[in-house]
Amino acid sequence: MHQRKFSKFAFFVLIYNVFVILFGAFVRASGSGAGCGAHWPSCNGTVLPVNAQIETYIEFTHRVTSGITIIFVFLLLLFAFRIFPRNSKIRKAAIAVVGFTLVEALVGAGLVLFHLTADNDSLARAIVIAIHLINTFLLLASNVLVFEWSRLGEPTEISGSKKWLWLYSIVTVALLLLGASGAITALGDTLFPSTSILEGIQQDLSTSVHFLLNLRVYHPIIAVIIAIGLYFFHRFGKREDSTSFYRHYLKLFSIVYVTQLFLGGLNVLLLAPIWMQIVHLFVADLIWILYVFMINHLIFSFDSISLQHSKLSNP
């Protein structure tokens, strides 16, 4: 497999991972997480469920798609080791993809084996859900770097001062926190659905309701604060030598982030139907992916010949 084909395969794996993530959200939102009982890797004690409930088939299908992911990422790692030399950054990023995928599988298994599915509304489930989301984002980030570095060439050096690197780290952690709070909010919407906007507001403001409902109010606040912070970050933190790639991804990122704020409000008005939760998560994944593309070109320097070649081959 040549490098260009490898890059296309890395992009395919990235798209497939997003699909599996969205499918997993559908499993949670539809209440199908306990479709296979507390059994893993078997489903209700059998290898292949027959004449089962729809929730069982949904959960079993998700497990199958997740298993295929593991095959894909190991193929990605194998091809990376065959194509790229020792000490290649692409090899290391591919190893990270495999590592985060395996952690993803273990977290999913833990949710099932420790009964953290279905109607479980414990603090433990909320914490694991948040960890699950953060690991998912790190998986997508490493997958993005495998694709982008195989397409453009590996970065030659880290650019920018340490002061800005610390700032980039803070922004990254803030976005991970936003994603984690979104996962907890979605869990609250699933377990404690509101029948009206007024009821939802009353739940959010009440001190006597479940902690998941109390936490739900913080997600939009965090989103708006980060939006303001990102504005000043890109207004004062951008460098004059930023590449056209960075400016392109920045524009897309800004448009998608503003769209997500609108979708978040729409999700509240519509009382968080399943389809809207999936759309909201998809856009959240897209925001994170665009951010990784953007920050990659802000932190690292690439060979100008590689960048020019990429522009010519990808008009």
N, C-alpha and C positions, 0 to 999 in steps of 0.2 A: 504494500500500500504506500503510495507516494504521499508527500506532505500535504498536497492540496486535497487529496481524498481523505486523509486523516482529519483535516480541518473540517470538512463537510460532515464527517462522521461525528466529530466532537459537537458540532452544531446540532446534529440530529439527536444526540444523547441529551443535550441541554433541553431541547423542545420536549423530548419524551419525559424527562424528569419533571418538567412543569406540568405535563399531563397527569403524571402519577400523583403529584402534590395536590392538584385540583380534585382528582378522584378521591384522594384521602379525605379532603374537606367535605366532599359529598357524603362519604361514609359517615363522618361525624355528624353532619347537619341532618341527615336522614335518620339518625338513630340506629344505624346498622353496625356500629362498632362491636356489638356483642353478638353479631350474627353467627359467629362460629363458637360461641360460648367462651369459656376460659381456656380454650385449647389452642396451642401453637407449637409446631407449625401445622398440625392437623386441624381439621375443621369439624368441631363437635365429635372428635374422636375418630373421624374417617378421613381418608385421603381425598375423596371426591364426594361432595354432598349430592344426594339424590332425593327428589321429592321434598325439598326443604322450603322454608319460608323465603320470601323475596329478600329479606335482610341478610339471610345467610349467603345467597348468591352474590349480593352486592359486596359483602365483606370478602368472600372467597375470590371474587374477580379482582378486588383490590390487591389481595395477597399475590395473585398470579402476576399482575402487572408489576408489582414491586419486585417479585422474583426475577422477572425479565430485566428489570433495571440492573440488578446485580450482575447478570450475564453481560449486559452492554458495557458497564463500567470496567469490568475485568478485561473485556476485549479492548477497550480504550487504553487501558494500562499496558496490555500486551503489545499493542501496536506502537505505543509511545516508546517502549523499551526497544523495539525493533528498529524504529526510524531515527530516533534522536540519540545523540551521544551521551556517554556517562557525564554526570553532573549537570545535565540539561534541566533548566527550570521547568520545562514542559513535563518532563518525567516526574518531577517533584509535585507539580500541580495535579497530574494524573493520579499519583499516589494519594493525594489529599481527597480527590473525588471518590476513590475506592474507600478510604477511611471513613469519610462522612456518610457514605452510603451504608456501610456496615453499621455505624452508630445509629443511623436512621432505622435500620431493620431491628436492632436491639431495643430501641426505644418503643417501636411499634409492638414488638413482642411483649415488652414490659407492661404496656398499657392493657394488653389482653390478659396476661398471666396474673396481674395484680388487680384485675377487675376495675380498671380505670376507664371504663367505657360506658355506653348506654346512659343511665340516669345518675351515674356517680358524680356528685357535686362537691367532692372533697378538695381541700387545699392541695393535697398531693397531686391530684389530676391537673389542677391549674398550673402547678409548677412544672410538671412533666410536659404539658402542652406547650408552655413557653419555651422550655428547653428544646422540644421537638422543632418548633418554628425556627429558633436560632440555628440549630444544626442544619435545617433545611436551607436556610439562607447561605450558610457557609459552604454547603454542598454546591449550590448554584454558583457561588462566587468562584470556587475552584474550577468548576466546569467552564465558566466564562473565560477564565484565564487560559485554560488549555486551548480553547477555541481561538481566542484572540492572539495568543502568542504563536500558535501554529500557523495562523493566517498572516501575521505581520513580521514574524521573527521575534526571538526572545529579547526582552529589554536589555539594553547595554549597561545602564547604571540607574541609580536612584537620583532623581533631580529634586531640587528644592531644599530649603533649610530645615533643620530639625524642628524649628518652631512651627512651621507649616505641617510637618509630618504629625506632630502632636495634635494639631487642629483637625487634620484628616481623621485621626484615630477617634477623636471625640465625636465627630460627625458620624462615623461608622457605628460606634457604640450606640449613639442616639437612634439611628435607623433600626438597629437590631432591637432596641428597647421598644420602639414604635411597633415593630412587627410582633414582638412578644405580647404587648398589650392588646394588639388587634386579635391575636389568637385567643386570649383570655376573654375578650369581649364577645367574640364569635361563640365561644363555649357558653357564656352566659345567655346569649340570645337563643341558643339551641335548647338549653335546659329550662330557661324561664322566659318563654315567649310572651310578649305583651299583646294584649288584644286591642289596644289603642295607643296613640301617641301620648295622650294625657296619662294613661296608666304607666307608660314607660318612663315619663318624666317623674312621676310620683315615686316610682321604684328607685330611680337614680338618686333622688334627693332624700329618701327615707333612710334612717339609721337602723331600722329594725328588720330590714330585708337581708337576704343572703349576701355574703361578701362579694360574690361574683357580680351582683347587680350594683353594689357600691363601687367596684373597680371599673365598671363599664363606662362611667362618666369620664374617666381620665384619658381614655384613648383619643377622643377628638381633641382634647386640650393639648395632649402631647403632639398630635399631628400639626396643629396650628403653630405651636411654639417652634417645632422643628422647621416648619415652612418659613417662619420669620428668620430663624437662625441660618437657614440655607441661603436666604436672600443676601444677608450680610456676608456670609462665607464666600459666596461667589462674586459679590461686589468688591470686596476688599482683599480676598484671598487669591484671586486669579492672577496669573503671571502673564506678562506681555509675550513671553515665548511659548504660550500654550498652543498646542497643535490644532489643526482644523478638525481632527478627530474629536478632540476634547470639546471644542465649541459645538460640534454637531451633536454629540451625546448630551451636552449640557442643555441645548435647546429642547431636545426630545424629553429629557428628564423633567425639565420645568413644566412642559405642557402636560405630561402624564401625571405629575404630582398634583397640579391644580385640578386636573380631571378627577383624581382620586378624592380630593377634598369634596368635590361636588357629589361623587358617588357615595361617599360616606354619609353625607346628609340625606341623600335619596334612600339609602339603606335604612336609616332611622325612620323616615317618613313612611316607607313601605313595610315597616315592622320586620325587617330582616328576613325576607323569604329566602328559601334555599338557593334559588338561581342567582339572587342578588349577592348572597354571601360568596358564591363561587366567582362571580364577576369581580367583586371587591378584592378577593384574594388574588385573582389573576393579575389585576392591575398592581397590587402590592408586590407581587413577584416581578412584574415588569419594571417597576420603579427600582427595585433592588438590582436587577440585572443591568439596567441602564446606568445606575450609580457605579457599579463595578467597572463597566466599560469606561465610564468617565474618569473615575479615580485612577484607573490603570494608566491613562494617558496624562494624568496630572502628576502622578508620582514618579513614573518611570520614563526614561528616555529610550527611544528606539532609533535604530540606524535609519538615516534619511533615505537610503536606497531602498530599504525594505518598505518604508511607508509609501514611497513613490510607486513602487511596483504594485502595492496593494491598491492604490488609486487607479492605476491603469487596468488592473485585472478585475476591479469591482467598481465599474463606473456608476 
